């Protein structure tokens, strides 16, 4: 019984499994198509907006031109062809029913004046060989159909040989009737005019739409550029809110946010300046009091402690202050790296400095130099050889600091950026021993819109890589 129940369940669930698998396959195919379409689509708002405007216009024109109008032209062409063949059939009936003059001059005159056809009655002879049929020729198909339907005689037709005329030859009992008809009599020839007007008006309307769209997109692009500059720590000039109501509200909100951040930075800087002044005053009194003590053996350790306290204070204030207040300006990074290289050599270490690309980059020069100096001091603290390389390309400035020291384990590479992190092999301890070297460096790099990462150096030690947008 258990086996039967199990088999019944299998029979019940069997068809559902392929259906579920098929649905998953369809969803996966849809996601794959959507991802490829998203990758192929332009990323800019202006370009996407143009596609949103242009695509419906093109689709509508295509449908109207190749569906509705094409059917209309085919119908009109069929009616015109039917009328011309009916006139030719009437001429044949008159030719075969009523006596004619020897050269058929009267019949030719009537056909020319009344029916707008040029005819000639030729002696009976074989029809020319059929020529190649034009591909997708509605006119040729219509004439062949109507001649077979209304006249029912052997015929030869040429709709290609002459641009403005159509030639037909119809074999009669005793003669061959040759007819020339103007193409305009048999074909709706206003298609080019219609398409020209349609395309011309569409281009004019699209041009007007693009101009209006550009005026609406421009405030958004300007706001995005201002936000990007503000995120990189660059000065953002005031600009008036423009565009749609939502864009104006976003611009006003950005101005208010920028003002709040500037006020906060200004207040923090003023507070830190006051704290620094008060603490330096106390440390200065300590130095004066220690200088008045005559027992130098007991005073020297205390003087050293005061100096350490002063360096630690400077480190704390530098970390809290960052590079706020400094203006972004064009800086020769190549020269800045060479100045740091000279400091490395003066300290008695090997230094290999290289730079490629445009050396002029918009940074805060003092803050960025401090960032690189902290990294280089960290490198020479743990290694004998230091290699600094800078590259400016593709809108990015990349500076790599390599050393031949012991390196940093993978599990500690993020922890060393934490303030006051102190490990046995920590690499973020600067000369003051505060544990703020890498923390200050990363803070400065991020204030420029970039970041700092750690990796294994080709020299065998640690590679510290600074990447900022330039």
Helices and strands as residue ranges (DSSP letters): H 2-40, H 45-63, I 64-68, H 69-97, H 105-115, E 117-123, H 138-146, I 147-151, E 155-158, E 165-171, E 175-182, H 183-186, H 191-231, H 245-292, H 296-321, E 329-332, H 333-346, E 350-357, E 360-363, H 365-382, E 385-393, E 396-403, G 410-412, G 415-417, H 437-447, E 451-456, E 462-469
